[in-house]
Amino acid sequence: MRSLQSTLTRKGQVTIPQQIRASLGLKPRDRVLFELSDGVVTLRPVPSGLLAGYGAVAPLHRPEDFGALREAFEEGVAADVVAATE
């Protein structure tokens, strides 16, 4: 493995080298986990809580027909407008 260096700031911050960020798939605002074991630190990305719940709720119909949903919504709005003008 190739070694990469970064400098610690007064606030205790370091910049994760670009090659490491790319290798781990890290993007701005991603969370990372530091694990310390016998003087060695391991850095890992923290899995997204949002992605963990992906697919937990089944849609009413597979695949959702968004055109039909839009049409039903528009018909409902039109009926409300007609009812309000009568």
C-alpha positions as CSV (number, residue, x, y, z in Angstrom):
1,M,0.0,0.0,0.0
2,R,1.2,3.5,-0.8
3,S,1.6,5.9,2.0
4,L,0.0,9.4,1.9
5,Q,0.5,12.2,4.3
6,S,-1.6,15.1,5.5
7,T,-0.9,17.9,8.1
8,L,-2.8,18.3,11.4
9,T,-4.2,21.8,11.9
10,R,-4.5,23.6,15.3
11,K,-8.1,22.5,15.4
12,G,-7.2,18.8,15.1
13,Q,-8.4,18.6,11.5
14,V,-6.7,16.8,8.6
15,T,-7.5,16.7,4.9
16,I,-8.1,13.2,3.6
17,P,-6.1,12.9,0.5
18,Q,-8.0,12.8,-2.8
19,Q,-6.9,9.3,-3.7
20,I,-8.3,8.0,-0.4
21,R,-11.6,9.9,-0.7
22,A,-12.0,8.5,-4.2
23,S,-11.1,5.0,-3.2
24,L,-13.7,5.1,-0.3
25,G,-16.3,6.9,-2.4
26,L,-16.4,9.9,0.1
27,K,-18.1,13.1,-0.9
28,P,-18.5,16.4,1.0
29,R,-20.6,16.0,4.2
30,D,-20.2,12.2,4.3
31,R,-19.6,10.8,7.7
32,V,-16.5,8.7,8.5
33,L,-15.7,6.4,11.4
34,F,-12.3,6.3,13.1
35,E,-11.4,3.0,14.8
36,L,-8.3,2.8,17.1
37,S,-6.7,-0.6,17.7
38,D,-3.2,-1.1,19.1
39,G,-2.1,2.4,18.0
40,V,-3.4,2.0,14.4
41,V,-6.3,4.1,13.2
42,T,-8.7,2.8,10.6
43,L,-10.9,5.2,8.6
44,R,-14.1,3.9,7.2
45,P,-17.2,5.6,5.6
46,V,-20.3,5.5,7.7
47,P,-23.2,3.9,5.8
48,S,-26.1,6.3,5.0
49,G,-29.1,5.8,7.3
50,L,-31.3,6.8,4.3
51,L,-29.9,4.1,2.1
52,A,-30.3,1.6,4.9
53,G,-34.1,2.1,4.7
54,Y,-34.3,2.1,0.9
55,G,-37.0,-0.3,-0.2
56,A,-38.4,-0.8,3.3
57,V,-41.8,0.4,2.1
58,A,-43.3,-1.3,-0.9
59,P,-45.0,0.9,-3.5
60,L,-48.7,0.4,-4.0
61,H,-48.1,-0.7,-7.6
62,R,-44.9,-1.8,-9.3
63,P,-43.8,0.3,-11.1
64,E,-45.7,3.3,-9.9
65,D,-47.6,4.9,-12.8
66,F,-46.8,8.6,-12.2
67,G,-48.7,9.6,-15.3
68,A,-51.9,8.1,-13.9
69,L,-51.3,9.7,-10.5
70,R,-50.8,13.1,-12.1
71,E,-54.0,12.7,-14.2
72,A,-56.0,11.7,-11.1
73,F,-54.7,14.7,-9.2
74,E,-55.5,17.1,-12.1
75,E,-59.1,15.6,-12.4
76,G,-59.6,16.1,-8.6
77,V,-58.4,19.7,-8.8
78,A,-60.7,20.3,-11.9
79,A,-63.7,18.8,-10.0
80,D,-63.0,21.1,-7.0
81,V,-62.8,24.2,-9.2
82,V,-66.1,23.2,-11.0
83,A,-67.8,22.6,-7.6
84,A,-66.5,25.9,-6.2
85,T,-68.0,27.9,-9.2
86,E,-71.4,26.3,-9.0
